[in-house]
């Protein structure tokens, strides 16, 4: 459903600007300039008392086709349900945010078809939130990313983040491109929302738009996989021993106390796949394991979810 209007009145969100093309998509979020003001589209998961969708540790992915133009701000975010609390001052923890993708298109990028950003906004207990949490108590930890030359952001691409205890990994078309380890910066997992939006940034887009008007952000799918743990994850009895290709093909990616890859004959990551081994204590690779061109293997040591 469409979500909020910005408190500044710079733009408004209207449900007519969120629609599906044909019978099977894609989902369209439209932004246009109407009668001297911006009208845009936004989609967010419901978090109501009777529908407590509570997203936490897991893998979040959306396949999105982005428009370009100075001042456009298409985004795919995760944040707490009170992120847009209208009260000017509120608890910083409620505004913590994981930006899976936000393409804030600055004039300096000159409509770059490969420029996209990502971010983590986190809070510290001793910081004041005076002036609003977004302006006072949140600390950004983001970066910019430029897609490969044959994968412009104006095509459909998959943007994803893997969120696990003490670790975030950002992905572009299934390939990890940034890891961020953290302890106190972990966002709240209570009633996290998925927010797809397109808007205009007031610092880069004033007056008549210097873009094709209207323009559209398109979404093919949004998918969420929960990060789960095997039984007794915190004890040494939760151990996985991969001894064959069948074991590897059927690996469920759950967090265990330890993982050992010890096959008697050669095993390899399946074609066009990324295998993520997760353990609380250790991961051991002894022999006969290979990763071919086009595949990947990731080894993660982190807590049980």
N, C-alpha and C positions, 0 to 999 in steps of 0.2 A: 504494500500500500504506500502511497505518497506519505512523506514524513513531515518535516517542519519547514516553516518559513524563517529566514534569517532574522534575528532581532534587529539588525541594522536597517532592514527594509531594502537592502541592496538587490535581493532577488527573492522571488516567491516560487513555491513549489505547487504545481497543479496536477491533479490526477490525469487530466487529458494529455499530459506530456509523458505518460508511461503507458505503453501499449505494445501488443504483440502483432508481428507481421504474419498474416496468413493463419493457418491452423496449427502450425508447429514452431512458430518463432522465426527469427530471434526476438527477444525482448528489446524494446527501444526506449531509451531515455533521451528526451528531446530538450534542447535549449534554444530559445529564440528571443528576439528583441521585439517587444510588443508595446506600442504606445509610449515609448520612452523608458521602458523598464524591462528587466530580465525576468523571464518565466522559464523554469527548468523542471526536470524530472528527477525523482529520487525513489528508491525502493529500500525498505528496511524490514527485517524480520520483526514480527510482533513479540512483545514481551508484556503480557497482561497477567494479572493475578490468576486468571483462570486458564492461561496458556503460557506457563513459565518455561519457555524455550531457553535452556541454559547450555550454551556452547562453551566448551573449555578446551583442554589440550586435544590437539588433533591436527588434521591436514585440511586446509581450506583452499579451494580452487575455484576460479571463474574463468571462462573463456570469453574474452572481450575484444571488440573492435573499437578503436578509439578514433575520434575526430581530432584534428589539430587546428590551432589558431591561437594567437596571442591572447592570454587571459583565460582560456578554457581550463577547467579543473575537473576532469573525470577522475573518479576514485573508487576503490574497493577497500573498505575499512572493517575492522572489528573494534567495538567499544562497548562500554558498560551502558545499561539502559538509561542512566541518568546523565549521559554525556551532554545532552542538550537541555538540561534543566534550566528553565527560564530565570531562576534566581541568580542574581549577579555573582554571588559568592557561595560556593559550596565545597564540600570535601574534595580535595584534589584527587583522591583515589577513584572518584566516580568519573573522572574525565580521562583516565588512562586509555590508551588507544594503540592498536597495531594497524599500521597502514600497509596493507599488502601491496597495493599499487595506488599511486596518485600522480597523475601526469600534469603537474602545475606548469603550464606552458608559458614561459617567460619570453619577453621580447628578445633577450640575449640568445635564446636558442633558435630564433628565426624559423619558427615552424618546423623544427627538427622532427622527422618521422621516426626517430629511433630513441628519443629521450623520454625517460620515465623515472619516477622516484619511489622510495619506500621509506618507512619511518617507524619508530617506536617512541611514543610519548609516555613518560613515566614520572612518578612523583617521589619526593623524599619527605619523610615525616616532619622534618624541621623547617621546611620551606613554607612561607606564608602564601595563602591563596588570595590575598587581597587584590582586588581589581578583576577577579574572576580566575578560575583555575587555569583556563587556557592561556591567560596572560601572565599569571603569577607563579604557580607552583609546578608546572610541568616542564620537564627537560626533554627536548627532542634528541634522538640518536638515529639519524637517517643518513641516506646516501643517494646518489644518482646512479642510474644504470642506463647503458646504451645497448639496445638490442643488436643482434648480428645484422649485417648488411642485407641479407636475404629474408629478414623477418621484421619488416617495419610495423610499428604499432597501429598503422592504419589497416592491417590485416587482422584476422582473428588470431589471438595468442592466448595461451594459458598463463595466468598469474596466480601464484600460490604461496602459502607460507605453512611451514610445519612448526607447530607451537608445542613444545614439551617443557617439562620442568627445567629451568635454567638455560634454555636454549631456544632461539628462533632461527629458522633457515628459510630464506626466500628462494623461490624457483621461478624461472621463466621457461615455458614450454618443457617442463619436467626436468630442467637442468638447474641444479643449485648454483646460485651466484653470490650469496652472502650468508655468513653465519654470525650470530650475535649471542655471546654468552653473557649471562647476567644472573644476579642473585636478588638483591633488594628491588630491582627494577621490574620484576615480574608483575604484569597487570592482574587485576582482579578477574576471576573467572566467573563471577556471579552474573547471570543473565546477560551474557555477551551478545551483542547484536551484530548482524551482518548488514552492512550498509553499502548500497551501490548508488552513486550519485554523479551528476554532472552539473557543474555550476560555473561561475565566473569569479575571478579573483579581482577585488576592487583595486589592488595596486597595479594590476596589469591590464585592466579592461574597463576603461571609462568612456562614456559617450557612445556613439554609434559603433557597433561591433565591426572589427576588422577580420571577420570570418564569414564563411558561407552561412547565410541565415535563412532558415534554421539549420542546425546540424545535430547529429545524433550519435550517441554512444549505444552500441549494440552488444547484447549479452546472449551467448548461446546456452550456457549452463552455469549453475553454481552447485558445487558438490562439497560435502563435508564428511570426513572420516574421523571417527573418534579414536584417540590414542588410548589403548587399553593395556592392562598388565596381565600376564599369566598368573595363575594361582601361586601364592606364596612368593611373590616377586622379591620381597625383602630378605628372603632366606636362601641359603645355598642349595636347598632342595629344588628350587626353581631354576633348573639348568637345562639348556637345549644343546644337543649334540647332533650336528648335521653331518651325516656320513654318506649321503648319496645325492645324485641329481634330483631324485624324487623328493627327498627331504627339502632341498633348496627350493624346488618349484612350488612346494606346498607350504613354505614358510609363512607364518601368519603375521609377522612383524610386531608381535606383542613384546612388551618390555619384560625381560627376565632378569634374574640375578646374574646369570652368566650365560654366554653363548660360546660354543666351540665348533669350528668348521674343521672336520678331521676325516675327510672321505678316503676310502681305499683306492678309488679310481678318480680320474679327473672330473671335476664339476665346474660349471661356468654360469655366470649370471645369464638368465634367459634373454633372448633377443629383444632389443628395444626396451629394456627394463632397468629400473634402479632398485636394487635391494638395499634396504636399510636395516642393519643389525643394531638392536638396542639392548643394552644391559645396564644394570645398576652397578655391578662390581667390575667385570672385565669381559673382553671379547678376545678369543684366541683363534688365530688362523694357523694351522700347522703345515698343510701341504695340499697339493692337487687342486688349488682353487685359482680360477682365472677370471679376468674381466676383459672382454674384447672391446674393440672400437665400436662406439655407439651405445654401449651399456655403461652402467656405473654402480659402484658399491659405496655405501656410507656406513661409518661405524660411530655410533653414538653411545656415550656413557652418561647417563643421567638418572635422576630419581624415578621411582615408580609413581605413575599418575594417581 
